[in-house]
Amino acid sequence: MLAVVVMACSAHAQQVGSDARAQELIRELKLQVLPKESGYLGIIGVTPQTADVNGRRLSVQSQNYYMLTRELPINYLHKLEPADTHILIEGGPVDYFIFHPDGQVEKVTLGMDLARGERPVVAVPPGCWKALVLRPGASYALMANALSPEFTLDRVRIGENEVWVKRFAGKADWATPQKLREFIGPNWLP
């Protein structure tokens, strides 16, 4: 009986990993293009619990769906004040390029191939810059992310400038000036 139900349900869903499946997820989850950062976003909500943060009352956590696709394969560089934890739901892998305030850099891959070092969860500490890039060959990656405390527009910085590029260039073999400029994309700041 369970096998019949599973077969019936899967007949209605598109094949996991396909471009058609990506479009189905965008439609069903009501994802919208995220301006400036790129990719697709769907707000899930915020917790009713609140805390005082720098003199403001904020929800302890906010949650979103986030998706990269072949058409929008990069989440351009941005810096968030809250901690940001990403959990892979389907698809991928996605490379996370994380830039710490102390000048350290790291590359973490969100994915399910544990033997190759991929991880299904990536936790980005507060105050870090990050850029996400869908791996070539992947159709999409659907993620959920939890931000703590909640996301607010006044606590994000999208983009950077040449001073930032010089600060992080050469910190890893992938951190070339050209690659760092690609992460910033169209969001150059003065």
Protein Blocks (a to p, Z undefined) as FASTA:
>chain_A
ZZmmmmmmmmmpccehiaklmmmmmmmnopacdehkgpadddfbdcfbdcdeehiacdfb
dcddddddfklmcccddddfbdcddddfbgcjdddddddfkopacdddddfblknopafb
dcddehiacdddddehiabdcddddddddddfklccedddfklmmmmgokamklcfklmm
mmnmmmccZZ
